[in-house]
Amino acid sequence: MGTQMDIEIILAYSLAGLTLAVIEGIKPGPLLTMVVRETLSGDLRAGIWTAAAPIFTDGPLIVV
């Protein structure tokens, strides 16, 4: 019984985090401009790596 509740809580937090990430990710700003530039000048893979950069740079700071 507790496992089902844990899964629901994890899914709720994951959905909230994903929603916030999408909302923040599509706001016009320097990161979006850089992602679009890298995607257009390179390819989709370059754009994805550029968009994923905050995960690698901010992630360790959040953990600490």
N, C-alpha and C positions, 0 to 999 in steps of 0.2 A: 504494500500500500504506500509506503514512504517512497519507494522507487518511482512510482508513477507521478507523485507530486514533485519529486526532484527533477524528473524529465520535463514536466510542465514549466517549472521555474526556469530551468536552463533554456528552454525554447522561448519563453517570454523575454528573458534578458537578451538572448541572441537576436530575436526579432527587433527589440528596441534598439540594440546596438547597430544592426543593419540599417534600420530606418534612419537613425541619426547619421550614419556614415553616408548614405545616399543623399540625404538632404544637404549635408555639409559638403559633399563631394561635387555637387552640381552648382554650387554658388560660384558666380564669377569672381575670379581672383587670380593671383599670381600662379598658383599651382595648376589651376585649370588651363590657364594660358600656356604654361609650359607643357602640359600633357598634350594639348591640341597641337602645339608646335612640333613636339617630338613625334607624334603620330603622323602628321602630315609630311614632315621632312624625312622620317625614317619609315617605319611600318607600325602595324598594330602592336607588335611585341615591344617595340621601344616605348610606345605610349603606356602599355601596361606596366612595364618596369618603372617608368617615371611616376605613374599613379601609385604604385606600391611603395615608393620610397619612404613615405611617412610611417609605414608599418615598421620598417627597419630602423628608422632614425628616432621615432617617438616611442616605439614599443619599449625599449630598454629604460627610457626615462620614466615611463609609467610604472614599470615593474619596481623600480627603485623607489 
